[in-house]
Amino acid sequence: MAEQPARKPMLSVREALDFLLSAARPVEGIETIPTLEANGRVLAQDQASTLNVPSADNTQMDGYAVRAADCASGSARLHIAQRIPAGHVGQPLASGSAARIFTGALIPEGADAVVMQEQCEADGEHVIVKHAPRPGEWIRRTGEDIVAGSVILPAGTRLRAQELGLAASVGLASLPVRRRVRVAVFFTGDELAMPGEPLAPGAIYNSNRFTLRGLLQNFGCEISDFGIVPDSLDATRSTLREAARGHDLIITSGGVSVGEEDHIKPAVEAEGRLNMWQIAVKPGKPLAFGEVRREDGSAFFLGLPGNPVSSFITFLLFVRPFLLRLQGVSRPVEPRTYPMRADFDWPKADRRNEFLRAGINAEGGLDLFPNQGSGVLTSTVWGEGLIDNPPGHPIAKGDTVRFIPFAELQH
C-alpha cells in the first residue's frame, strides 16, 4: 500500500488572518463625491481644514459678556449696553457695561469672560452679576477645536456620521474616496433552493445567499450575484472565470470540503491558485483563499463553508478584515474583545479555536446558546456576540472570557 502524504497542520486563526491581511491591497480608483453621500466610504486622501474652528472667540452658553475686572466684587451692577445673538457681531464693550449674549455668539472686543444667566439678575437696563468670573470663563477660543491647516481626517478613514459632520464643519462639500470594492458571489450545492420554491426531498433553502449579501451590503460593496451553481467541476470553473472579470473579490459558499461533490478546491487550482486550505477554527474549519486568473490580472478568492453558522462566522472573522483592507481602511481591523464573566460551564474543550454564540444576561454575565451546532442559525440571532475561546480551553462558571459583540464585527 502506498504511503499517504503527511497531512499539513491546520493554520491558527491568527496565522490565517495574518496571511490574508498580508495579501490584501487597497483597490485602485478614486472618485470625488458629495460629503452628504459619503457615509460608509473610505477616504483616499488626507483632509485638512482651511479654517479655524471656532473661527473666532465665542460664548459656550447664554449669559452676559463682561470684563472680569468689573465683576471682581461678586455683586457688580452693570449697564446692559447691547444684545448679541448668534450670527451677529457686537460693538466693543466699554468698562462698566455688559452685553446680553447667546450661545455661539462672538465675544465683543473688550470682553474677556461670560457669566451664565443663572448667576445674573436682570434689573431693567442693568444686570446684577452675582459671580466673580475668571478671565476666559465660558469662552470658546479661536481654533481650540480645529486649527487651520491641520489634518482632521486622514486617508484610510471609514466615514461615519460623525466624520461627515466634522468634514462639513470646515466647509468640505465633497470628499475623495476609494471606489467601492466589487465582489462576485455564488453558491454551490444541488440541494439548494430559493425561498418561495417548493422543497424537494433532501433540499434546503439557501440562507447563506441572504446572509452574505446582507453583510456585503453593510460594508458598501458592489455585488454581482451569480446565484446557485450546479455541483460539477465544469460549471464551477466556468462561473469562476466569469466572476473574475471586473471584480476584486470572489466569495463562494459551500463545496470547500474534501468530498467527491466538493469542486471549489480543484476548480480554483485549475483557474488560479489556492494559498490556504484548513484553519483550526470551530465552526468554519474548511476555508479556502486564493486567486482566480483573468486577462488583466487576477481576482482574490475566498471560499466559505456551506453550513450557515460557519459561513456567517468565517465572514466576520476573515472576510470582514480582508474587505476593510481592500477598501483602504488604515486603522486596525481586528475586533476589540471585552473581558466578561461566563455564567455557564463548557467542560469539553476543542482542539480548535472556538467561537461560541453567547448573550448578555440581566446580571451582566454571559449565557451560552444551548445548541452550538454549525447549522443552528438561530444562535446567531439569539446571541449578542461571540466568545473567543482558545484551543483546548474548558470554561467553568465564573471564569473570565473574551467576548466580541456582533457590533464590533459588522462595521
C-alpha positions as CSV (number, residue, x, y, z in Angstrom):
1,M,0.0,0.0,0.0
2,A,1.4,3.4,-1.0
3,E,2.3,5.6,1.9
4,Q,-0.1,8.5,2.4
5,P,1.4,12.0,2.4
6,A,1.6,13.7,5.8
7,R,-1.3,16.0,6.4
8,K,-0.3,19.6,6.8
9,P,-1.1,21.1,10.2
10,M,-4.0,23.5,10.3
11,L,-3.3,27.2,10.5
12,S,-4.3,29.0,13.6
13,V,-6.8,31.9,13.4
14,R,-4.0,34.4,13.9
15,E,-1.8,32.8,11.2
16,A,-4.7,32.7,8.7
17,L,-5.6,36.3,9.4
18,D,-2.1,37.5,9.1
19,F,-1.8,35.6,5.8
20,L,-4.9,37.2,4.5
21,L,-4.0,40.8,5.6
22,S,-0.5,40.5,4.1
23,A,-2.0,39.7,0.7
24,A,-4.7,42.4,0.7
25,R,-4.0,45.6,-1.2
26,P,-6.4,48.6,-1.5
27,V,-8.3,48.8,-4.7
28,E,-7.2,51.3,-7.2
29,G,-9.6,54.1,-8.3
30,I,-10.6,57.3,-6.6
31,E,-13.8,59.3,-7.0
32,T,-14.9,62.6,-5.6
33,I,-18.4,62.5,-4.2
34,P,-20.6,64.9,-2.2
35,T,-20.0,64.8,1.5
36,L,-23.7,64.1,2.0
37,E,-23.3,60.8,0.1
38,A,-20.0,59.7,1.6
39,N,-21.4,57.7,4.6
40,G,-19.6,54.3,4.8
41,R,-17.0,55.2,2.2
42,V,-13.2,55.2,2.8
43,L,-11.2,58.4,2.4
44,A,-8.5,58.2,-0.3
45,Q,-6.6,61.3,0.7
46,D,-5.9,63.3,3.9
47,Q,-8.4,66.1,4.5
48,A,-7.1,69.3,6.1
49,S,-9.1,72.3,7.4
50,T,-8.8,75.6,5.7
51,L,-10.2,77.5,8.7
52,N,-10.1,77.6,12.5
53,V,-12.9,76.1,14.5
54,P,-14.2,78.2,16.2
55,S,-13.4,80.9,13.6
56,A,-13.4,83.5,16.4
57,D,-13.8,83.6,20.2
58,N,-17.5,82.8,21.1
59,T,-19.6,82.0,24.1
60,Q,-20.3,78.5,25.2
61,M,-23.7,79.5,26.8
62,D,-26.4,82.1,27.2
63,G,-25.4,84.8,29.6
64,Y,-23.6,88.1,29.8
65,A,-20.3,89.1,28.2
66,V,-18.3,91.2,30.7
67,R,-14.9,92.5,31.7
68,A,-13.8,90.2,34.5
69,A,-12.2,93.1,36.4
70,D,-15.6,94.8,36.6
71,C,-17.1,91.8,38.4
72,A,-14.4,91.2,41.0
73,S,-16.8,92.1,43.9
74,G,-19.1,89.2,43.1
75,S,-22.2,91.5,43.1
76,A,-21.5,94.0,40.3
77,R,-24.3,96.1,38.8
78,L,-23.6,96.7,35.1
79,H,-25.4,98.6,32.3
80,I,-26.7,96.3,29.6
81,A,-25.2,98.0,26.6
82,Q,-26.1,95.6,23.8
83,R,-27.7,92.3,22.8
84,I,-25.7,89.8,20.7
85,P,-27.5,86.8,19.2
86,A,-25.5,84.1,17.4
87,G,-24.6,85.1,13.9
88,H,-24.3,88.8,14.8
89,V,-21.2,90.9,15.6
90,G,-21.4,93.1,18.7
91,Q,-19.8,96.5,19.4
92,P,-16.7,97.0,21.6
93,L,-17.7,96.6,25.2
94,A,-17.0,99.6,27.4
95,S,-15.8,99.3,31.0
96,G,-18.7,99.1,33.5
97,S,-21.1,97.6,30.9
98,A,-22.3,94.1,29.9
99,A,-23.6,92.5,26.7
100,R,-26.5,90.1,26.7
101,I,-25.1,87.2,24.7
102,F,-26.4,83.9,23.4
103,T,-24.7,80.6,22.8
104,G,-22.4,80.7,19.8
105,A,-22.3,84.4,19.5
106,L,-19.0,86.2,19.0
107,I,-17.3,87.8,22.1
108,P,-17.3,91.6,21.6
109,E,-14.0,93.4,21.8
110,G,-13.1,94.4,25.3
111,A,-15.0,91.5,27.0
112,D,-12.9,88.7,28.5
113,A,-15.4,86.5,30.2
114,V,-19.0,85.3,30.1
115,V,-21.2,84.8,33.1
116,M,-24.0,82.3,32.7
117,Q,-27.5,83.8,33.0
118,E,-28.3,81.6,36.1
119,Q,-25.7,83.7,38.0
120,C,-27.2,87.0,37.0
121,E,-30.3,89.0,37.8
122,A,-31.7,91.4,35.2
123,D,-32.8,94.8,36.6
124,G,-34.3,96.9,33.8
125,E,-31.4,98.2,31.7
126,H,-28.9,96.8,34.2
127,V,-27.8,93.4,35.3
128,I,-26.5,92.3,38.7
129,V,-23.7,89.8,38.2
130,K,-23.6,87.5,41.3
131,H,-20.3,85.9,40.4
132,A,-16.7,86.9,40.1
133,P,-15.6,85.3,36.8
134,R,-12.1,84.4,35.8
135,P,-10.8,85.8,32.5
136,G,-11.7,83.3,29.7
137,E,-14.6,81.8,31.6
138,W,-17.2,80.1,29.3
139,I,-15.4,81.4,26.2
140,R,-14.5,79.1,23.3
141,R,-11.2,80.3,21.9
142,T,-10.4,80.6,18.2
143,G,-9.1,77.3,16.9
144,E,-9.5,75.4,20.1
145,D,-11.3,72.6,18.3
146,I,-9.5,72.7,14.9
147,V,-6.5,74.8,13.8
148,A,-6.4,75.9,10.1
149,G,-4.1,73.7,8.1
150,S,-4.4,70.7,10.4
151,V,-5.4,67.3,9.1
152,I,-8.8,66.5,10.5
153,L,-9.5,63.2,8.7
154,P,-6.5,61.0,7.5
155,A,-6.6,58.8,4.4
156,G,-7.9,55.4,5.2
157,T,-10.7,56.6,7.5
158,R,-14.0,54.8,7.0
159,L,-16.5,57.6,7.2
160,R,-19.3,57.6,9.7
161,A,-21.9,60.2,10.6
162,Q,-19.5,62.0,13.0
163,E,-16.7,62.2,10.3
164,L,-19.2,63.6,7.8
165,G,-20.3,66.2,10.4
166,L,-16.6,67.1,11.0
167,A,-15.9,67.5,7.3
168,A,-19.0,69.7,6.9
169,S,-18.0,71.8,9.9
170,V,-14.9,73.1,8.0
171,G,-16.8,73.5,4.7
172,L,-15.8,70.4,2.8
173,A,-18.7,69.9,0.4
174,S,-17.1,66.9,-1.3
175,L,-14.6,64.2,-0.4
176,P,-12.2,61.9,-2.4
177,V,-13.0,58.3,-1.6
178,R,-11.8,54.9,-2.9
179,R,-14.2,53.3,-5.3
180,R,-16.4,50.5,-3.9
181,V,-15.0,47.0,-3.8
182,R,-16.5,44.8,-6.5
183,V,-17.5,41.4,-5.2
184,A,-18.9,38.4,-7.1
185,V,-20.7,35.8,-5.1
186,F,-22.1,32.3,-5.9
187,F,-23.3,29.3,-4.0
188,T,-22.7,25.7,-4.8
189,G,-25.0,22.7,-4.0
190,D,-27.6,20.8,-5.9
191,E,-29.6,20.6,-2.7
192,L,-30.1,24.4,-2.5
193,A,-33.5,26.0,-3.3
194,M,-34.7,29.6,-3.0
195,P,-37.4,30.8,-0.6
196,G,-40.7,30.7,-2.4
197,E,-39.8,27.5,-4.3
198,P,-41.1,24.1,-3.2
199,L,-38.6,22.0,-1.3
200,A,-37.8,18.7,-3.0
201,P,-36.8,15.7,-0.8
202,G,-33.3,16.4,0.7
203,A,-33.4,20.1,-0.4
204,I,-32.7,23.1,1.9
205,Y,-33.3,26.8,1.4
206,N,-30.2,28.9,0.6
207,S,-30.0,31.1,3.7
208,N,-26.3,31.9,3.0
209,R,-27.2,33.9,-0.1
210,F,-29.2,36.3,2.1
211,T,-26.7,36.4,5.0
212,L,-23.7,37.0,2.8
213,R,-25.3,39.5,0.5
214,G,-26.6,41.4,3.6
215,L,-23.1,41.5,5.1
216,L,-21.6,42.7,1.9
217,Q,-24.2,45.4,1.6
218,N,-23.4,46.5,5.1
219,F,-19.8,47.0,4.0
220,G,-20.8,49.1,1.0
221,C,-19.6,46.6,-1.7
222,E,-20.8,46.4,-5.3
223,I,-22.3,42.9,-5.6
224,S,-22.7,40.7,-8.6
225,D,-24.7,37.6,-7.6
226,F,-24.2,34.6,-9.9
227,G,-26.7,32.5,-7.9
228,I,-26.7,28.8,-7.3
229,V,-24.1,26.8,-9.4
230,P,-24.6,23.1,-10.1
231,D,-22.3,20.6,-8.3
232,S,-19.9,20.0,-11.2
233,L,-16.3,20.9,-11.8
234,D,-17.0,22.3,-15.3
235,A,-19.8,24.6,-14.0
236,T,-17.7,25.8,-11.1
237,R,-14.7,26.6,-13.3
238,S,-16.9,28.4,-15.8
239,T,-18.5,30.5,-13.1
240,L,-15.1,31.3,-11.6
241,R,-13.9,32.6,-14.9
242,E,-16.9,34.8,-15.4
243,A,-16.9,36.0,-11.8
244,A,-13.2,37.1,-12.1
245,R,-13.9,39.6,-14.9
246,G,-14.3,43.0,-13.5
247,H,-14.3,42.0,-9.8
248,D,-11.8,42.4,-7.0
249,L,-13.0,39.5,-4.9
250,I,-15.0,36.3,-5.4
251,I,-16.8,34.8,-2.5
252,T,-18.4,31.3,-2.6
253,S,-20.3,29.3,0.0
254,G,-20.2,25.5,0.0
255,G,-18.1,23.0,-1.8
256,V,-14.9,23.6,0.1
257,S,-14.7,20.3,1.9
258,V,-13.0,17.2,0.5
259,G,-15.9,15.1,-0.8
260,E,-16.4,14.0,-4.3
261,E,-19.1,16.6,-4.9
262,D,-16.9,19.5,-3.5
263,H,-15.5,21.1,-6.5
264,I,-14.3,24.5,-5.3
265,K,-10.7,23.5,-4.4
266,P,-9.9,21.8,-7.8
267,A,-11.7,24.5,-9.7
268,V,-9.7,27.3,-8.1
269,E,-6.5,25.4,-8.5
270,A,-7.3,24.9,-12.2
271,E,-8.2,28.6,-12.8
272,G,-5.6,30.2,-10.5
273,R,-4.1,29.2,-7.2
274,L,-5.1,28.2,-3.8
275,N,-3.0,29.5,-0.9
276,M,-4.7,28.4,2.2
277,W,-7.0,25.4,3.0
278,Q,-7.7,24.4,6.6
279,I,-7.9,26.6,9.7
280,A,-8.1,25.5,13.3
281,V,-11.4,27.3,13.9
282,K,-14.8,26.0,15.1
283,P,-17.1,26.5,13.4
284,G,-15.6,27.0,9.9
285,K,-12.6,24.7,9.5
286,P,-12.7,24.4,5.7
287,L,-11.9,27.9,4.4
288,A,-10.2,28.5,1.1
289,F,-8.2,31.5,0.0
290,G,-6.5,32.1,-3.4
291,E,-6.7,34.0,-6.7
292,V,-8.5,33.4,-10.0
293,R,-6.7,34.5,-13.1
294,R,-8.2,36.9,-15.7
295,E,-6.8,38.6,-18.7
296,D,-5.8,41.8,-16.9
297,G,-4.6,40.2,-13.6
298,S,-6.5,38.2,-11.0
299,A,-9.4,38.4,-8.6
300,F,-9.0,37.3,-5.0
301,F,-11.0,34.3,-3.9
302,L,-12.5,33.3,-0.6
303,G,-14.4,30.1,-0.3
304,L,-16.6,29.8,2.8
305,P,-18.1,26.7,4.4
306,G,-21.6,25.8,3.5
307,N,-23.0,25.4,7.0
308,P,-24.9,28.6,7.8
309,V,-23.2,29.5,11.1
310,S,-19.8,28.5,9.7
311,S,-20.3,30.8,6.7
312,F,-21.5,33.7,8.9
313,I,-18.7,33.4,11.4
314,T,-15.9,32.9,8.9
315,F,-17.1,36.0,7.1
316,L,-16.9,38.1,10.3
317,L,-13.5,36.7,11.3
318,F,-11.7,36.6,7.9
319,V,-13.7,38.3,5.1
320,R,-14.6,41.4,7.1
321,P,-11.0,42.4,7.9
322,F,-9.8,41.5,4.3
323,L,-12.6,43.6,2.8
324,L,-11.7,46.6,5.0
325,R,-8.1,46.4,3.8
326,L,-9.3,46.2,0.2
327,Q,-11.3,49.3,0.8
328,G,-8.1,51.1,2.1
329,V,-9.0,51.2,5.8
330,S,-5.9,52.1,7.6
331,R,-7.0,51.6,11.3
332,P,-6.6,48.2,13.0
333,V,-9.2,45.9,11.6
334,E,-9.2,43.2,14.3
335,P,-12.3,43.5,16.5
336,R,-11.9,44.5,20.1
337,T,-12.6,41.9,22.8
338,Y,-14.1,42.6,26.2
339,P,-13.4,40.5,29.4
340,M,-16.7,39.2,30.7
341,R,-17.9,36.7,33.2
342,A,-19.1,33.3,32.0
343,D,-22.4,32.2,33.7
344,F,-22.1,28.7,32.3
345,D,-19.9,25.6,32.1
346,W,-18.2,24.5,28.9
347,P,-16.2,21.5,30.2
348,K,-15.3,19.8,26.8
349,A,-12.6,21.9,25.2
350,D,-12.0,21.5,21.4
351,R,-8.5,21.4,19.9
352,R,-9.6,24.3,17.6
353,N,-10.2,27.9,18.5
354,E,-13.9,28.0,19.2
355,F,-16.2,31.0,18.7
356,L,-19.3,30.4,20.8
357,R,-22.5,32.3,20.4
358,A,-23.5,34.0,23.7
359,G,-25.9,36.6,25.0
360,I,-25.6,39.1,27.9
361,N,-27.9,38.4,30.8
362,A,-29.5,40.7,33.3
363,E,-26.6,40.3,35.8
364,G,-24.0,41.4,33.3
365,G,-22.6,37.9,32.6
366,L,-22.8,35.7,29.5
367,D,-25.2,32.9,28.8
368,L,-24.4,30.3,26.2
369,F,-26.9,29.3,23.5
370,P,-27.7,25.7,24.2
371,N,-27.0,24.4,20.7
372,Q,-23.7,25.4,19.3
373,G,-24.0,23.4,16.1
374,S,-22.7,24.9,12.8
375,G,-26.1,24.6,11.2
376,V,-28.1,26.3,14.0
377,L,-28.6,29.8,12.6
378,T,-30.9,30.6,15.5
379,S,-27.8,31.0,17.7
380,T,-26.6,34.0,15.6
381,V,-30.0,35.8,16.0
382,W,-30.4,35.0,19.7
383,G,-26.8,35.8,20.6
384,E,-25.2,39.2,21.0
385,G,-21.7,38.2,20.1
386,L,-19.0,35.6,20.2
387,I,-16.8,34.1,22.9
388,D,-13.3,33.7,21.5
389,N,-12.3,30.5,23.3
390,P,-8.7,29.4,22.8
391,P,-7.9,25.8,21.7
392,G,-8.0,23.2,24.5
393,H,-9.6,25.6,26.9
394,P,-12.6,24.5,29.1
395,I,-14.7,27.1,30.7
396,A,-16.1,27.0,34.2
397,K,-18.9,29.1,35.5
398,G,-17.4,32.3,36.9
399,D,-14.4,32.3,34.6
400,T,-13.5,35.5,32.6
401,V,-13.8,35.0,28.9
402,R,-13.1,37.2,25.8
403,F,-16.3,38.5,24.3
404,I,-16.7,40.1,20.9
405,P,-20.0,41.9,20.4
406,F,-21.5,41.5,17.0
407,A,-21.5,45.3,16.8
408,E,-17.6,45.1,16.7
409,L,-17.8,42.7,13.8
410,Q,-20.2,44.5,11.5
411,H,-18.5,47.8,10.9
